[in-house]
Amino acid sequence: GVEWPYGNTPVFVYTSNLKNVKVPDALSDQVKGATGTPKEVLQLVASAIKGAKDVYVDGGRTIRSFVDEGLVGRAIVTVVPVTLGTGIPLFTQKQKDVLQETSQEEMTNGFVKVTFTHRV
């Protein structure tokens, strides 16, 4: 089998339907389903992982929902320089207004890592 890439790091799968989350028995201690508002999910993560200070959020719609609720202090986005149709912007104008690009780093594979922080 394939080795689990996250080691012992707990993983919460954010979904609108917990029945869609199929977790292999071997990973049941590390992977949990989570549903609710972004704030409720962060509360679940905080209660499950004492001392958690950074949370990795993935998926455009999910990221936008966390930004809209003011829950993103820093966002690191990897830009892959490939055009796929017209694309869908990651952030709306309102979200761009609360996030400020603070750095860019070109990676050896041609990707660009862009860091945004919440404007104060």
C-alpha positions in Angstrom: 0.0 0.0 0.0 0.8 3.7 -0.2 2.3 5.3 3.0 0.1 7.9 4.5 1.8 11.3 3.7 0.7 13.2 6.8 2.3 10.9 9.4 0.5 11.3 12.8 -1.0 14.7 11.9 -4.8 14.7 12.4 -6.8 15.3 9.3 -10.4 16.6 9.3 -12.3 16.3 6.0 -14.7 19.2 5.8 -17.9 18.2 4.1 -21.6 19.0 3.9 -22.4 15.3 4.1 -20.5 13.1 6.5 -21.8 10.0 4.8 -19.5 10.9 1.8 -16.4 10.6 4.0 -15.1 7.0 3.7 -12.1 6.5 6.0 -10.1 3.3 5.8 -10.0 1.5 9.1 -6.2 1.9 9.3 -6.6 5.7 9.3 -9.7 6.0 11.6 -7.6 7.4 14.4 -6.1 10.2 12.3 -8.9 11.1 9.8 -12.3 12.4 10.9 -15.2 14.0 9.0 -16.3 17.5 10.0 -19.4 19.4 9.1 -20.9 22.8 10.0 -19.8 26.4 9.6 -16.1 27.2 9.2 -16.2 28.6 12.8 -17.7 25.3 14.1 -15.1 23.2 12.3 -12.3 25.3 13.8 -13.8 24.8 17.2 -13.9 21.0 16.6 -10.3 21.0 15.5 -9.3 23.1 18.6 -11.1 20.8 21.0 -9.6 17.7 19.3 -6.0 19.0 19.0 -4.9 20.9 22.1 -2.5 23.7 21.2 -3.3 23.7 17.5 -2.3 27.1 16.1 -2.2 26.5 12.3 -4.8 24.8 10.2 -4.3 23.8 6.6 -7.5 24.5 4.5 -7.7 23.3 1.0 -10.2 23.8 -1.9 -11.2 27.1 -3.4 -14.8 27.2 -2.1 -13.7 26.1 1.4 -10.9 28.7 1.5 -13.3 31.4 0.5 -15.8 30.4 3.2 -13.1 30.7 5.8 -12.0 34.1 4.5 -15.6 35.4 4.4 -15.9 34.5 8.2 -12.7 36.4 9.0 -10.9 33.1 10.0 -7.8 33.4 7.8 -4.9 35.1 9.2 -2.4 33.9 6.6 -2.9 32.1 3.3 -0.2 30.5 1.3 -1.2 29.8 -2.3 0.8 27.8 -4.8 0.3 29.1 -8.3 0.8 26.5 -11.1 1.6 28.4 -14.3 -0.8 26.4 -16.5 -3.9 27.9 -18.2 -6.9 25.7 -18.0 -9.7 27.4 -19.8 -10.7 30.8 -18.4 -10.3 29.6 -14.8 -12.2 30.7 -11.7 -10.6 33.4 -9.5 -9.6 32.1 -6.0 -10.7 35.3 -4.2 -13.6 37.7 -4.8 -12.9 41.4 -4.8 -14.2 41.6 -1.2 -11.8 38.9 -0.2 -8.9 40.6 -2.0 -9.8 43.7 0.0 -9.1 41.9 3.3 -6.0 39.9 2.2 -2.7 41.6 1.4 0.0 39.8 -0.7 3.1 39.9 1.5 5.6 37.7 -0.4 6.2 35.6 -3.5 8.7 32.7 -3.9 9.5 31.0 -7.1 10.1 27.3 -6.6 12.5 25.1 -8.6 9.6 23.4 -10.4 8.3 26.7 -11.8 5.5 27.0 -9.3 5.1 30.3 -7.4 4.3 30.3 -3.7 2.4 33.5 -2.8 1.7 34.4 0.8 -1.2 36.6 1.8 -2.0 38.0 5.3 -5.2 39.5 6.7 -5.1 43.3 6.6 -5.5 44.9 10.0 
